[in-house]
Amino acid sequence: MKLTLVRGDITEQRADAIVNAANSSLLGGGGVDGAIHRKGGPEILEACRKLRASHYGKGLPTGQAVATTAGRLPARWVIHTVGPVHSTSEDRSELLASCYRESLRVADSLEAASVAFPAISTGIYGWPMDDAARIAFEAVRTAETNVRDVRFVLFDGAAYDVFEARL
């Protein structure tokens, strides 16, 4: 597996799948989630609504992943995963690692060869960037997957620098 870092906008990635750091409602939000829904167009929201009406009536559980169309994005699919909110009183690192493993499992089911990840849970969910990078790399490196190209797409220079130091 080839691991690369990209500084930029995940919605511009030409990959088989991009991963959305979604909220459990799957209906859009802020940060990466909002950007993916805005740029991907109404097709993504419609697919998410269908998921909510069928398998995920109560929302997507933390640490799980599910795929939809990528709509108008240059990717083929969006893999939505719900990261945990960081806690100083409870170790939720296994849930964060699960986001990466489950996203790769879904990618395998789609026969995706390339996947672009954001830094899951590091925005509004408050996960410290250095610890998030450690967990992300460990989860991806130890995952049993057929994905050949994994990209971590970091929106700003500070996040990129932290991930680069961990790589």
ABEGO torsion letter per residue (X at the ends): XBBBBBBEBAAABBBABBBBBBBAAGAEBBEAAAAAAAAAEAAAAAAAAAAAABABAAEBBBGBBBBBBAEABABABBBBBBBBBBBAABBAAAAAAAAAAAAAAAAAAAGBABBBBBBBGABAAGBBAAAAAAAAAAAAAABBBABABBBBBBABAAAAAAAAAAX
